[in-house]
């Protein structure tokens, strides 16, 4: 899928649950300012899922009180490939037939190396 089409994906329908920054901070046991820094440093990604909403972070980026293992590295790879946060989130939540499934599922199941290989191919 090209970058242009990723930018056009309806994130509100693609991502099942979103967290506001304060909710993300609470789940991670961090300050909101730390979450903001994590977004800025590409350790987390945020987007406005629907018009009129503020920026949100996909709920599936947090697992057992931590950022999903391998997510930060994947976000950095996608950043290096020229993706913005909306495109990164779309790529992570879209089904990938050769994976199989969605990259977020692979990360949450500790199969991050497969996902990173696919992301490296985008560079």
Secondary structure, 3 states (H helix, E strand, C coil): CCHHHHHCCCHHHHCCCEECHHHHHHHHCCCHHHHHHHHHCCCCCCECCCCCCCCEEEHHHEECCEECCCHHHHHHHHHHCCCCHHHHHHHHHCECCCCCCEHHHHHHCCCHHHHHHHHHCCC
